[in-house]
Amino acid sequence: MIIVIHEDSEPRNAAEAVLARCHFAVAPFYSAESALTAMRTLRAEAVVASPSAAAKLRAQLPTGLAGRPIPSLPLVRRTIEPEWLVNSLRRLLRQTRYA
């Protein structure tokens, strides 16, 4: 499950669409607070979030259900480029699995 968090619906929806087209399971959220509530039961493999949401998430939920930090990518304008987003996420997931 990939968690996508952004306060603005445009980048959030764009990232969600790109990831869903590549067959990732995606859960979009408009705020770190709403994501935190869901993440207490969801097993997130990674987070794609705005810088402010990522900072709140790290402060309030430093580790996932597996007891390790949840890998994250910043959701900024460049991240929405489909090829960059998918390749970066795949690289991040590989690094995490083999670390």
NUSEKE-372017 format. One record per residue (C-alpha): x, y, z; residue in three letters; residue number from 1. Coordinates in Angstrom, 1 decimal, decimal comma, m for minus. Each point is the difference from the previous one (the first is absolute). Example, Ala and Ser with C-alpha at 12.3 -4.5 7.8 and 13.67 -1.06 7.14 Angstrom:
2
<pt X="12,3" Y="m4,5" Z="7,8" kollo="Ala" finu="1"/>
<pt X="1,4" Y="3,4" Z="m0,7" kollo="Ser" finu="2"/>
***
This chain:
99
<pt X="0,0" Y="0,0" Z="0,0" kollo="Met" finu="1"/>
<pt X="1,3" Y="3,4" Z="m1,0" kollo="Ile" finu="2"/>
<pt X="m1,3" Y="2,9" Z="2,0" kollo="Ile" finu="3"/>
<pt X="m0,3" Y="3,3" Z="m1,9" kollo="Val" finu="4"/>
<pt X="m0,4" Y="3,2" Z="2,1" kollo="Ile" finu="5"/>
<pt X="m0,3" Y="3,5" Z="m1,3" kollo="His" finu="6"/>
<pt X="m2,2" Y="2,9" Z="1,1" kollo="Glu" finu="7"/>
<pt X="m0,7" Y="1,0" Z="m3,6" kollo="Asp" finu="8"/>
<pt X="m2,1" Y="m2,4" Z="m2,0" kollo="Ser" finu="9"/>
<pt X="1,7" Y="0,6" Z="m3,3" kollo="Glu" finu="10"/>
<pt X="3,4" Y="m1,6" Z="0,8" kollo="Pro" finu="11"/>
<pt X="m1,6" Y="m2,6" Z="2,3" kollo="Arg" finu="12"/>
<pt X="m2,4" Y="m1,1" Z="m2,8" kollo="Asn" finu="13"/>
<pt X="2,8" Y="0,0" Z="m2,6" kollo="Ala" finu="14"/>
<pt X="2,3" Y="m2,2" Z="2,1" kollo="Ala" finu="15"/>
<pt X="m2,9" Y="m2,3" Z="0,8" kollo="Glu" finu="16"/>
<pt X="m0,9" Y="m0,4" Z="m3,6" kollo="Ala" finu="17"/>
<pt X="3,6" Y="m0,7" Z="m1,1" kollo="Val" finu="18"/>
<pt X="0,5" Y="m2,6" Z="2,7" kollo="Leu" finu="19"/>
<pt X="m3,3" Y="m1,7" Z="m0,5" kollo="Ala" finu="20"/>
<pt X="0,7" Y="m0,3" Z="m3,8" kollo="Arg" finu="21"/>
<pt X="3,2" Y="m1,9" Z="1,0" kollo="Cys" finu="22"/>
<pt X="m2,0" Y="m2,3" Z="2,2" kollo="His" finu="23"/>
<pt X="1,1" Y="1,3" Z="3,4" kollo="Phe" finu="24"/>
<pt X="m2,6" Y="m0,1" Z="2,7" kollo="Ala" finu="25"/>
<pt X="m0,5" Y="3,7" Z="1,0" kollo="Val" finu="26"/>
<pt X="m1,7" Y="1,7" Z="2,9" kollo="Ala" finu="27"/>
<pt X="m0,3" Y="3,8" Z="m0,5" kollo="Pro" finu="28"/>
<pt X="m0,3" Y="2,4" Z="2,9" kollo="Phe" finu="29"/>
<pt X="m0,5" Y="3,8" Z="0,2" kollo="Tyr" finu="30"/>
<pt X="2,0" Y="0,4" Z="3,3" kollo="Ser" finu="31"/>
<pt X="2,6" Y="m1,7" Z="2,1" kollo="Ala" finu="32"/>
<pt X="m2,5" Y="m0,2" Z="2,8" kollo="Glu" finu="33"/>
<pt X="m2,5" Y="m2,0" Z="m2,1" kollo="Ser" finu="34"/>
<pt X="2,7" Y="m2,2" Z="m1,3" kollo="Ala" finu="35"/>
<pt X="1,3" Y="m0,7" Z="3,6" kollo="Leu" finu="36"/>
<pt X="m3,3" Y="m1,2" Z="1,1" kollo="Thr" finu="37"/>
<pt X="m0,2" Y="m2,5" Z="m2,9" kollo="Ala" finu="38"/>
<pt X="3,7" Y="m1,0" Z="0,3" kollo="Met" finu="39"/>
<pt X="m0,5" Y="m1,4" Z="3,4" kollo="Arg" finu="40"/>
<pt X="m1,7" Y="m2,9" Z="m1,6" kollo="Thr" finu="41"/>
<pt X="1,2" Y="0,1" Z="m3,6" kollo="Leu" finu="42"/>
<pt X="3,4" Y="m1,5" Z="m0,9" kollo="Arg" finu="43"/>
<pt X="1,6" Y="2,7" Z="m2,1" kollo="Ala" finu="44"/>
<pt X="2,9" Y="m1,0" Z="m2,1" kollo="Glu" finu="45"/>
<pt X="0,9" Y="3,6" Z="m0,8" kollo="Ala" finu="46"/>
<pt X="m1,3" Y="3,5" Z="0,2" kollo="Val" finu="47"/>
<pt X="m0,1" Y="2,7" Z="m2,8" kollo="Val" finu="48"/>
<pt X="m0,8" Y="3,2" Z="1,8" kollo="Ala" finu="49"/>
<pt X="0,4" Y="3,8" Z="m0,1" kollo="Ser" finu="50"/>
<pt X="3,1" Y="1,1" Z="2,0" kollo="Pro" finu="51"/>
<pt X="m2,2" Y="1,4" Z="2,9" kollo="Ser" finu="52"/>
<pt X="m2,1" Y="m3,2" Z="0,2" kollo="Ala" finu="53"/>
<pt X="3,1" Y="m2,2" Z="m0,1" kollo="Ala" finu="54"/>
<pt X="1,5" Y="2,0" Z="2,9" kollo="Ala" finu="55"/>
<pt X="m3,2" Y="m0,4" Z="2,1" kollo="Lys" finu="56"/>
<pt X="m0,1" Y="m3,7" Z="m0,8" kollo="Leu" finu="57"/>
<pt X="3,6" Y="m0,6" Z="1,1" kollo="Arg" finu="58"/>
<pt X="m0,5" Y="1,9" Z="3,2" kollo="Ala" finu="59"/>
<pt X="m3,2" Y="m1,8" Z="1,0" kollo="Gln" finu="60"/>
<pt X="0,6" Y="m3,5" Z="m1,5" kollo="Leu" finu="61"/>
<pt X="3,7" Y="m0,6" Z="m0,2" kollo="Pro" finu="62"/>
<pt X="m0,4" Y="m3,7" Z="m0,9" kollo="Thr" finu="63"/>
<pt X="m2,6" Y="m2,0" Z="m1,8" kollo="Gly" finu="64"/>
<pt X="m1,7" Y="m3,2" Z="1,2" kollo="Leu" finu="65"/>
<pt X="3,2" Y="m2,0" Z="m0,8" kollo="Ala" finu="66"/>
<pt X="2,0" Y="2,2" Z="2,5" kollo="Gly" finu="67"/>
<pt X="2,1" Y="1,6" Z="m2,7" kollo="Arg" finu="68"/>
<pt X="m0,2" Y="3,6" Z="m1,4" kollo="Pro" finu="69"/>
<pt X="m2,4" Y="0,2" Z="m2,9" kollo="Ile" finu="70"/>
<pt X="1,8" Y="1,0" Z="m3,2" kollo="Pro" finu="71"/>
<pt X="m1,2" Y="3,2" Z="m1,6" kollo="Ser" finu="72"/>
<pt X="0,3" Y="2,1" Z="m3,1" kollo="Leu" finu="73"/>
<pt X="m0,8" Y="3,7" Z="m0,1" kollo="Pro" finu="74"/>
<pt X="m3,1" Y="0,9" Z="m2,0" kollo="Leu" finu="75"/>
<pt X="1,1" Y="3,1" Z="m1,9" kollo="Val" finu="76"/>
<pt X="m0,6" Y="1,2" Z="m3,5" kollo="Arg" finu="77"/>
<pt X="2,8" Y="m2,2" Z="m1,5" kollo="Arg" finu="78"/>
<pt X="m1,3" Y="m3,1" Z="1,8" kollo="Thr" finu="79"/>
<pt X="m3,2" Y="0,0" Z="m2,0" kollo="Ile" finu="80"/>
<pt X="1,9" Y="m0,8" Z="m3,2" kollo="Glu" finu="81"/>
<pt X="m1,1" Y="m3,6" Z="m0,5" kollo="Pro" finu="82"/>
<pt X="3,3" Y="m1,6" Z="m0,9" kollo="Glu" finu="83"/>
<pt X="1,9" Y="1,8" Z="2,8" kollo="Trp" finu="84"/>
<pt X="m2,6" Y="m0,9" Z="2,6" kollo="Leu" finu="85"/>
<pt X="m0,2" Y="m3,7" Z="m0,8" kollo="Val" finu="86"/>
<pt X="3,7" Y="m0,5" Z="m0,5" kollo="Asn" finu="87"/>
<pt X="0,8" Y="1,9" Z="3,3" kollo="Ser" finu="88"/>
<pt X="m2,6" Y="m2,0" Z="1,9" kollo="Leu" finu="89"/>
<pt X="1,2" Y="m3,3" Z="m1,3" kollo="Arg" finu="90"/>
<pt X="3,6" Y="0,9" Z="0,9" kollo="Arg" finu="91"/>
<pt X="m1,1" Y="1,1" Z="3,5" kollo="Leu" finu="92"/>
<pt X="m1,9" Y="m3,3" Z="0,5" kollo="Leu" finu="93"/>
<pt X="2,9" Y="m2,1" Z="m1,2" kollo="Arg" finu="94"/>
<pt X="2,4" Y="1,8" Z="2,3" kollo="Gln" finu="95"/>
<pt X="m2,3" Y="m0,5" Z="2,9" kollo="Thr" finu="96"/>
<pt X="m0,6" Y="m3,7" Z="m0,6" kollo="Arg" finu="97"/>
<pt X="3,7" Y="m0,8" Z="m0,3" kollo="Tyr" finu="98"/>
<pt X="1,2" Y="2,3" Z="2,8" kollo="Ala" finu="99"/>
***
